[in-house]
Amino acid sequence: MTNHEKLQEKYEDSLFALLMDEFAQSEGERLIQENERLLQDPSAEVPAGSERRLLQTIERETARVAHKRSGKNLLRFLGHLALAALIAVLLFGSAFALSPAFRAGTLNLLMQIDDRVASWELLPEINDNPAQNGFPLDVEIGWLPEGYVKNEPVYSSEFSLFIKCTNNSGGSIDISIESDTGTFFTFDIENAEFYNELSIQNSLGIMIVKDDWYRIAWKDEDTKCNIMIQSADVDAEALLSIAESIILV
Amino acid sequence: MLPFAILAIEDDNDRAFMTDLFLKYKRLMYSEARKIIKNQCDPDNIVNTALVKLIEKLSTLRSLDEPQRVNYLITTVKHTALTEVQRLTKTTIDSLDDEDWYERDQIRSEDSVEGQVERRESVGQLEQIWVLLDAKSRYLLRARYFLAMEDGEIAAEIGIKPNSVRMELSRARKKARQLLVDHGMNDPWS
């Protein structure tokens, strides 16, 4: 069927609809007159038993239709709710991923909501093969407090690296590096003396001070690795200086 | 609890509306059903089935003015009766005569020219040639234009393929148009 034929059919359909509408009106008027006549005719009476059964049908079917309609309305409402939730999640996810300030605000909120445990998940990205994604084999530390030296790794695998820096007085600074495979650091911040976000190497990080322990964690933007350093033997300023000097190689 | 309360109100309103409609036109519904079934089945069943169909279309019924609503009501009864008779007698819709009871001012093939002209002044064009249409065309046109039925619904009722409904409707319109032209009325398509 060509486009012209389709339009022609629509035109004929519309014209016919007008004629039929006029016909429906006059037919209805004729039927109303016929009904008036039947109302005067005793032989046209509907048996009482039939009328009772049909009234029961009306009661049953109107209830069924209303029930079905309310079910549809409920489903429609839930559909809208789900869509709104999806949009909110997408907007939140986008804002969280794109805005460091928003991330900091969210983390602040989470920490305020739960003042016992802070789960510090540094935006995991798909990284099943760390070797291909540049998981560092070692760490260069540009600055350490006087007397401290970097030791051989305590633990090393293709996904993580754990190094201790020590001095002769028994002081220790721990450095943990985790590949970005969904690993996250969890900090106990209940009764912490201090916790807040801060910028480390131009990335969002967190510092926690609790029970004389200083901890800093952040994500290295180049390797996408999560890094945490902690110590009970150096102060916050020294720990921050160490963090700023760390290079993954 | 609020949705249930609203549901109950809607249910009550619908029931009251449908009950009023039924009580007002029950005699007409039975009368029209009987004209078609001719003792071949119980009119109670026809009216009952028609009421179930009508309750599904309550929003449409409410939107119509009184004459159009009564026409919708009775067309539903007629179609229910025709479909049931078709099923019982294992015949097609073409062979069912739904208009032999029709007693109105309409053109009959034996009418005189003067009579035709006189009647044209009092009734609509389509109404005048309606009885000259075959039963199947009348059925299809009522289904589509009075009841606003979809192709699938029409096909299911009269036992044809849904794809054929559009073509059948086109033929029915052409027949009506030809009858209008044959009886000296304005061709609405020209």
Interface residues (C-beta under 8 A of the other chain):
Chain A: E9 Y11 E12 D13 L15 F16 A17 L19 M20 D21 E22 F23 A24 Q25 S26 E27 G28 E29 R30 L31 I32 E34 N35 L38 L39 D41 A44 E45 V46 S50 E51 R53 L54 L55 T57 I58 E59 E61 T62 A63 V65 A66 H67 R69 S70 L74
Chain B: P3 I6 L7 E10 D11 D14 R15 M18 T19 F22 K24 Y25 K26 R27 L28 Y30 S31 D44 V47 N48 L51 V52 I55 E56 L58 E66 P67 Q68 R69 V70 N71 Y72 I74 R104 V123 G124 Q125 L126 E127 W130 L141 Y145 F146 S170 R173 A176 P188 W189
